[in-house]
Amino acid sequence: MPWIPEPLMAEICQIFTDADHRTRNDFIVNEVVNERDYLSRFLTLAAYPRISGGNKYKGISS
């Protein structure tokens, strides 16, 4: 039995993929200026994804 159920793992992967895509776009338009800023933005978007309506996602902590 997997440690994390497959449906939840797929959802988490989608959240991280979306956060990465959005952070890269912000980097391209110079809204993210360095590695520290990039990581902070990525982790914020992962913790507060679009699927939660801007609320903290239960089950992910960083």
One Martini backbone bead per residue (centre of mass of N, CA, C, O) as a GRO file, in nm:
protein
   62
    1MET     BB    1   0.095   0.037   0.024
    2PRO     BB    2   0.084   0.353  -0.016
    3TRP     BB    3   0.155   0.636   0.153
    4ILE     BB    4   0.013   0.784  -0.090
    5PRO     BB    5  -0.251   0.832  -0.249
    6GLU     BB    6  -0.293   0.860  -0.581
    7PRO     BB    7  -0.492   1.104  -0.599
    8LEU     BB    8  -0.319   1.288  -0.417
    9MET     BB    9  -0.057   1.277  -0.580
   10ALA     BB   10  -0.175   1.401  -0.838
   11GLU     BB   11  -0.258   1.670  -0.707
   12ILE     BB   12   0.024   1.755  -0.610
   13CYS     BB   13   0.158   1.752  -0.886
   14GLN     BB   14  -0.025   1.973  -1.007
   15ILE     BB   15   0.048   2.196  -0.811
   16PHE     BB   16   0.357   2.201  -0.874
   17THR     BB   17   0.331   2.252  -1.176
   18ASP     BB   18   0.177   2.519  -1.154
   19ALA     BB   19   0.380   2.670  -0.974
   20ASP     BB   20   0.615   2.649  -1.173
   21HIS     BB   21   0.486   2.792  -1.413
   22ARG     BB   22   0.420   3.062  -1.268
   23THR     BB   23   0.712   3.125  -1.174
   24ARG     BB   24   0.843   3.131  -1.454
   25ASN     BB   25   0.672   3.362  -1.562
   26ASP     BB   26   0.768   3.568  -1.349
   27PHE     BB   27   1.066   3.555  -1.436
   28ILE     BB   28   1.034   3.652  -1.730
   29VAL     BB   29   0.890   3.938  -1.612
   30ASN     BB   30   1.060   4.025  -1.345
   31GLU     BB   31   0.913   3.935  -1.057
   32VAL     BB   32   1.164   3.752  -1.036
   33VAL     BB   33   1.514   3.806  -0.921
   34ASN     BB   34   1.579   3.540  -0.747
   35GLU     BB   35   1.614   3.249  -0.579
   36ARG     BB   36   1.463   3.329  -0.322
   37ASP     BB   37   1.212   3.440  -0.467
   38TYR     BB   38   1.142   3.184  -0.621
   39LEU     BB   39   1.099   2.995  -0.378
   40SER     BB   40   0.885   3.161  -0.234
   41ARG     BB   41   0.677   3.161  -0.463
   42PHE     BB   42   0.647   2.857  -0.499
   43LEU     BB   43   0.557   2.786  -0.205
   44THR     BB   44   0.309   2.967  -0.204
   45LEU     BB   45   0.163   2.834  -0.450
   46ALA     BB   46   0.155   2.549  -0.317
   47ALA     BB   47  -0.003   2.630  -0.050
   48TYR     BB   48  -0.192   2.840  -0.250
   49PRO     BB   49  -0.388   2.721  -0.459
   50ARG     BB   50  -0.637   2.740  -0.692
   51ILE     BB   51  -0.815   2.493  -0.583
   52SER     BB   52  -0.857   2.662  -0.295
   53GLY     BB   53  -0.915   2.972  -0.347
   54GLY     BB   54  -0.650   3.079  -0.168
   55ASN     BB   55  -0.617   2.861   0.026
   56LYS     BB   56  -0.498   2.648   0.227
   57TYR     BB   57  -0.355   2.340   0.179
   58LYS     BB   58  -0.439   2.041   0.286
   59GLY     BB   59  -0.126   1.845   0.324
   60ILE     BB   60   0.071   2.095   0.285
   61SER     BB   61   0.416   2.142   0.371
   62SER     BB   62   0.727   2.369   0.403
   0.00000   0.00000   0.00000
